Amino acid sequence: MKRIRVLFQLGIVIAAAVTGIRFSLGHSLTSVEKYCPFGGLETAYALFTRQRFTCAAGELNLALFLSLILLTLLARKAFCGWVCPVGALSEWTGKMGKRWLRYPSFDGLWKIPEKTRRVFQVVLRTIVIAAVLAATWTTGELVFRGYDPYYILFSVHGHDVRMWSYIILGALLGIGVIMPMAWCRFLCPLGTALWPVSKIGFLRLRRSENACTGCGACDEACPQSLTIATVPEVRSGECTLCLECTDACPSPGALELFTNGKKP
């Protein structure tokens, strides 16, 4: 399953890169913006108040966002762990940093207490998504373009991308080495929008007390630094169902997927 997920992530990253390159060379009229679900949320206000879409956002963005909400209800934040190209690059960067700098888990060089981390997540995420949506809905422009890692990476110097955009991207990648998944865990506005929906998602992991040996390998493997080894069920809205924990677990049957109290 781990190999399948990596291949799926790699395929999405390559597809996004090819789409951006083809658009920049004039071989296609389809920009990477067209496939961004967050564009559906960005354009929602203009659509319902002025019956028009915001800037380059359109019907597909809105359809993708609504579909993503449904997917999140079913499979939590699986989109982030399986489909999102920025999530894939963030995870790979974090794994490289973890290996190079030899820290034991995805907490990085500084282990932040769980309660403190939750406060930071709520505060920073709220600020970012509120600022992005307020600016977009006020101006009618997709002002997040120049700051969005997805657009900077895959648009091939697209509209609104400036030199400072690459500085921001470099800083995010650098921070991601010493604090893995920093963008996804603390800043991503799309992840913030999915967070409360993911919390009630049907598909989730459960831990068997009888099969678990308490080795803690699952905690060390989790890209989101979630507590798994001591809870009966992973209820956090941050779980992306990446299944890194089940792959790392040495005890068969200790961690299994469940939905509505039954195995899927």
C-alpha positions as CSV (number, residue, x, y, z in Angstrom):
1,M,0.0,0.0,0.0
2,K,2.9,2.4,0.8
3,R,4.4,1.8,-2.7
4,I,1.0,2.3,-4.3
5,R,0.6,5.6,-2.5
6,V,4.0,6.9,-3.5
7,L,3.5,6.0,-7.1
8,F,0.1,7.7,-7.0
9,Q,1.7,10.8,-5.5
10,L,4.5,10.8,-8.0
11,G,2.0,10.5,-10.9
12,I,0.0,13.5,-9.6
13,V,3.2,15.6,-9.2
14,I,4.3,14.7,-12.8
15,A,0.9,15.5,-14.2
16,A,0.8,18.9,-12.5
17,A,4.3,19.7,-13.8
18,V,3.4,18.7,-17.3
19,T,0.2,20.7,-17.2
20,G,2.1,23.8,-16.1
21,I,4.8,23.4,-18.7
22,R,2.3,22.8,-21.5
23,F,0.4,25.9,-20.6
24,S,3.5,28.1,-20.3
25,L,4.7,26.9,-23.8
26,G,1.3,27.7,-25.3
27,H,0.6,24.0,-26.1
28,S,-2.5,24.0,-23.9
29,L,-5.2,26.4,-22.7
30,T,-5.5,24.6,-19.3
31,S,-3.6,26.1,-16.4
32,V,-2.9,24.3,-13.1
33,E,-5.3,26.8,-11.5
34,K,-8.1,24.9,-13.2
35,Y,-7.5,21.9,-11.0
36,C,-7.2,23.6,-7.6
37,P,-10.1,22.8,-5.3
38,F,-9.4,25.8,-3.1
39,G,-10.4,28.0,-6.0
40,G,-14.0,26.8,-5.5
41,L,-14.0,28.2,-2.0
42,E,-12.3,31.4,-3.1
43,T,-15.0,32.1,-5.7
44,A,-17.9,31.1,-3.5
45,Y,-18.6,34.6,-2.2
46,A,-18.7,36.2,-5.7
47,L,-20.8,33.4,-7.1
48,F,-23.5,33.6,-4.4
49,T,-23.5,37.4,-4.1
50,R,-22.8,38.6,-7.6
51,Q,-23.6,35.4,-9.6
52,R,-20.2,35.3,-11.2
53,F,-16.9,33.6,-10.7
54,T,-13.8,35.2,-9.3
55,C,-11.1,35.9,-11.8
56,A,-9.7,32.6,-13.3
57,A,-11.8,30.4,-11.0
58,G,-14.7,28.6,-12.5
59,E,-17.2,25.7,-12.5
60,L,-14.6,23.0,-12.3
61,N,-12.9,24.6,-9.2
62,L,-16.3,24.7,-7.4
63,A,-17.1,21.2,-8.4
64,L,-13.7,19.9,-7.2
65,F,-14.1,21.7,-3.9
66,L,-17.6,20.2,-3.3
67,S,-16.4,16.8,-4.3
68,L,-13.5,17.1,-2.0
69,I,-15.8,17.9,0.9
70,L,-17.7,14.7,0.1
71,L,-14.5,12.7,-0.1
72,T,-13.4,14.1,3.2
73,L,-16.6,13.1,4.9
74,L,-15.9,9.5,3.6
75,A,-12.1,9.2,3.9
76,R,-11.0,12.2,6.0
77,K,-8.0,14.1,4.7
78,A,-7.0,11.3,2.3
79,F,-6.7,14.0,-0.4
80,C,-3.8,15.6,1.4
81,G,-1.9,12.3,1.8
82,W,-2.7,10.7,-1.6
83,V,-3.5,13.5,-4.1
84,C,-2.2,16.9,-3.2
85,P,1.1,17.5,-5.0
86,V,2.3,20.1,-2.4
87,G,1.5,17.5,0.4
88,A,3.6,14.9,-1.5
89,L,6.6,17.3,-1.8
90,S,6.2,18.4,1.8
91,E,6.2,14.8,2.9
92,W,9.2,13.9,0.8
93,T,11.1,16.9,2.0
94,G,10.3,16.0,5.6
95,K,11.5,12.5,5.1
96,M,14.8,13.7,3.7
97,G,15.3,16.1,6.6
98,K,14.4,13.3,9.0
99,R,17.0,11.0,7.5
100,W,19.7,13.7,7.1
101,L,19.4,15.3,10.5
102,R,18.6,12.0,12.2
103,Y,15.6,13.1,14.3
104,P,13.4,10.3,15.5
105,S,10.0,11.5,14.4
106,F,8.3,14.1,12.2
107,D,8.3,16.5,15.1
108,G,11.6,17.7,13.6
109,L,14.4,19.4,15.5
110,W,12.0,20.9,18.1
111,K,9.3,18.7,19.7
112,I,6.4,21.0,20.4
113,P,4.0,19.9,23.1
114,E,0.8,18.6,21.7
115,K,-1.5,21.2,23.3
116,T,0.9,24.0,22.2
117,R,0.9,22.6,18.7
118,R,-2.8,22.6,18.5
119,V,-3.0,26.2,19.6
120,F,-0.5,27.2,17.0
121,Q,-2.4,25.3,14.3
122,V,-5.7,26.9,15.2
123,V,-4.3,30.5,15.4
124,L,-2.0,30.4,12.3
125,R,-4.5,28.5,10.1
126,T,-7.3,30.9,11.1
127,I,-5.2,33.9,10.3
128,V,-4.1,32.5,6.9
129,I,-7.5,31.4,5.6
130,A,-9.2,34.5,6.9
131,A,-6.7,36.8,5.2
132,V,-6.8,34.9,1.9
133,L,-10.6,34.8,1.7
134,A,-11.1,38.3,2.9
135,A,-8.6,39.7,0.3
136,T,-10.0,37.6,-2.5
137,W,-13.7,38.4,-1.7
138,T,-12.9,42.1,-1.3
139,T,-10.8,42.6,-4.4
140,G,-12.4,40.0,-6.7
141,E,-8.8,38.8,-7.6
142,L,-7.0,35.6,-6.7
143,V,-4.5,37.4,-4.6
144,F,-3.1,34.2,-3.1
145,R,-1.4,33.2,-6.3
146,G,2.0,34.7,-5.6
147,Y,2.1,33.0,-2.1
148,D,0.6,29.6,-3.0
149,P,3.3,26.9,-3.2
150,Y,1.1,24.9,-5.6
151,Y,0.8,27.7,-8.1
152,I,4.5,28.8,-7.7
153,L,5.8,25.3,-8.2
154,F,3.6,24.2,-11.1
155,S,2.5,27.3,-13.0
156,V,6.1,27.8,-14.5
157,H,6.3,31.4,-13.5
158,G,2.6,32.0,-14.0
159,H,0.6,35.2,-13.6
160,D,1.4,37.1,-10.3
161,V,4.4,35.0,-9.5
162,R,7.3,37.3,-8.6
163,M,10.9,36.8,-7.4
164,W,9.7,37.2,-3.8
165,S,7.3,34.3,-4.5
166,Y,10.3,32.0,-5.0
167,I,11.9,33.3,-1.8
168,I,8.7,32.3,0.0
169,L,8.7,28.9,-1.6
170,G,12.4,28.4,-0.7
171,A,11.7,29.4,2.9
172,L,8.8,27.0,3.1
173,L,10.9,24.1,1.7
174,G,13.7,25.0,4.1
175,I,11.4,25.1,7.1
176,G,10.0,21.8,5.9
177,V,13.4,20.1,6.4
178,I,13.8,21.1,10.0
179,M,10.0,21.1,10.8
180,P,8.5,18.5,8.5
181,M,5.1,19.2,7.0
182,A,5.1,22.7,8.4
183,W,3.1,24.1,5.5
184,C,0.5,21.4,5.7
185,R,0.2,21.4,9.5
186,F,0.2,25.1,10.2
187,L,-0.5,27.2,7.1
188,C,-2.4,25.5,4.3
189,P,-5.8,27.2,3.8
190,L,-7.3,24.2,2.0
191,G,-6.3,21.9,4.8
192,T,-7.9,24.3,7.2
193,A,-11.2,24.2,5.3
194,L,-11.2,20.4,5.3
195,W,-10.1,20.1,9.0
196,P,-13.6,20.2,10.7
197,V,-15.1,17.9,8.0
198,S,-12.2,15.4,8.4
199,K,-12.8,15.3,12.1
200,I,-16.2,13.5,11.5
201,G,-15.0,11.4,8.6
202,F,-16.3,7.8,8.5
203,L,-13.1,5.9,7.6
204,R,-10.5,5.8,10.4
205,L,-7.8,3.8,12.1
206,R,-8.3,1.8,15.2
207,R,-5.7,0.2,17.4
208,S,-6.1,-3.3,18.9
209,E,-5.0,-3.4,22.6
210,N,-4.4,-7.1,22.3
211,A,-2.2,-7.0,19.2
212,C,-0.3,-3.7,20.0
213,T,3.1,-4.1,21.6
214,G,3.4,-0.4,22.5
215,C,6.7,0.0,20.6
216,G,5.7,3.5,19.4
217,A,6.8,2.9,15.7
218,C,3.5,4.2,14.5
219,D,4.0,7.6,16.3
220,E,7.5,7.9,14.8
221,A,6.3,7.2,11.3
222,C,3.2,9.5,11.2
223,P,3.9,12.6,9.0
224,Q,1.4,14.6,11.0
225,S,3.0,13.7,14.3
226,L,-0.3,12.3,15.7
227,T,-0.5,10.2,18.8
228,I,-1.4,6.7,17.7
229,A,0.3,4.2,20.1
230,T,-1.7,5.1,23.1
231,V,-5.2,5.8,21.7
232,P,-7.9,3.3,20.8
233,E,-8.9,5.2,17.7
234,V,-7.3,8.0,15.6
235,R,-9.9,10.7,15.8
236,S,-7.8,13.7,14.8
237,G,-9.0,15.7,11.9
238,E,-5.3,15.7,10.7
239,C,-5.2,12.1,9.8
240,T,-4.6,11.7,6.1
241,L,-5.0,7.9,6.0
242,C,-1.5,7.7,4.5
243,L,-1.1,4.4,6.3
244,E,2.6,5.1,7.2
245,C,1.8,3.9,10.7
246,T,0.4,0.6,9.6
247,D,3.4,0.0,7.4
248,A,5.8,0.8,10.3
249,C,3.9,-1.4,12.7
250,P,5.6,-4.7,13.4
251,S,2.5,-6.3,14.9
252,P,-0.1,-7.7,12.4
253,G,-3.6,-6.5,13.2
254,A,-2.6,-3.9,15.7
255,L,-3.8,-1.1,13.4
256,E,-6.7,-1.5,11.0
257,L,-9.1,0.6,9.1
258,F,-12.7,0.8,10.3
259,T,-15.9,2.6,9.2
260,N,-19.0,2.9,11.4
261,G,-17.6,0.3,13.8
262,K,-16.8,-2.3,11.1
263,K,-13.9,-3.2,8.9
264,P,-14.4,-1.6,5.4
